[in-house]
Amino acid sequence: MSAWQYDEGVQPSAFYGFIYLITHKASGRMYIGRKYTTLKRGKVRVPSKWQAYWGSCKELSTLIALEGEDAFERRIIRWCRTRQETNYEEVAEQVRREVLTALLPDGSRAYFNGNILNRFYAKRSAT
């Protein structure tokens, strides 16, 4: 399995969540998302299984199933201390990177992200 890459010395248990970047090595296409390191079970917080997480994007999941996890790089780009910070920073990073409109040099979409907040959507290609 392709492990998460992040700065040495970071203690994941000190954070509520993180923003991540998954990159398809062959094409350069990317995905920006968020993951919580803990989950609320009733009144108790328990660790999530974030180490094995690969995102919720169907297109990305299909490609991972076809090519295998080693065809991708997973990098944690920002650690967040609260749920609110995690949610905000995911959207802020997606907007900064223009995930809905950015293109690769060959003209294909640079990001797998199809929407931001389920409110703003990438244009569908004419096929």
N, C-alpha and C positions, 0 to 999 in steps of 0.2 A: 504494500500500500504506500502511496505517496504521502509522506508525513507533512504536516503543516510546517511552514518555515516562518520563524519569527525571531526577534532579537533575543539572544542569550541573556539569561539573568531575569527575564520576565517571569513572574509567578502568576500563571493563569488564574489560580484560585483567588487572587486579589481583585479580579475584575468580574463584572457582571456579564460582559459580552465583548464581541469584537467585530470589526469590519474586515472582510477578506476579499482577496482577488484570486480567482482561478484563471489560469492561462492555458490554452491549448497550445502546446509547444510547436506543432507543425504549422498551424495557420496564424498564430498570434492572436486569435480571438480570445476575449476575456469575459469574465462575469464578476460583478461586484455584488456582494450580499452581506448579510449580518448573521450572527449566531450568538445565542446566549450560552454562557458557560454553566449556568444553573437554571433549574426549572422549579416552579412553585408547585408543590404537591400538598394541597390543603394549606396549613399554616407553616409548613416546613419547606425549606429550599434544599434541593438535591442536585448533585452534579448532572449535567447533560452529557450526552455521548458525542460531544463536539469533535473529538479527535477523529471520528469516523465519518463526519458530515461532509457531503459533497454538493450541497445546494438544492434548491427546489425547482430549478429551471428544467422543464421537460426536454428541451432540445439538447441542453448540456448533458443531462442524465443519459439520453440515448447515445450520444457520442462517447461518453465514458464507457457504456456497456459494449459498444462496438470496438473501441480502440484500447480500452483498459486504462486503469488509473495512472500508469506510468507515462501516458501520453500527455499528462497535465501537471502543472505546478500549482500548489496551494500556498498562498502567502497571507499571513495576517498583517494588515497594513495599519490598523489602529485598535488599541485596547480601550475599552470604555468601562467606566465605574458604575453607571446606572443604566436601567432599562431605557429611560428617556434619552440619555446621551447616545446609547447604541442605536436607537431608532432614528434620531436626528442625524447622526454622523453617516448612517447608511445613505439616507436621502441626499445629504450634502455632498458626499463623495460621488454619487451617481450624477448629480447635476454638474459638479465640477468637471467630471470626465465626459460629460455630454453623451452618456451611454445610449441614448435613443437615436442619436444622429451621427456619431463618429464613424468614420470609415477607415478601412485599411487601404494601403496603397493600391490594391487591386480593385478597389471600389466596393468591396463587400463590407457588411456591417462589422465594426470592430468589437462589439459587445453582444453577448447572448441575451442580455437583459431586454425584455420586451416591453416592460412598463416600469414606471416609478409610482409607488403608492397605489397601484391598481387604478390610477386616475389619468396618468399621462402615458401614451403608448407610442411605440416606434411605428413609423410608416411601414405598411406592408409592401413588399416588393411586387411589382407587376409580373406575374408569371402566367 
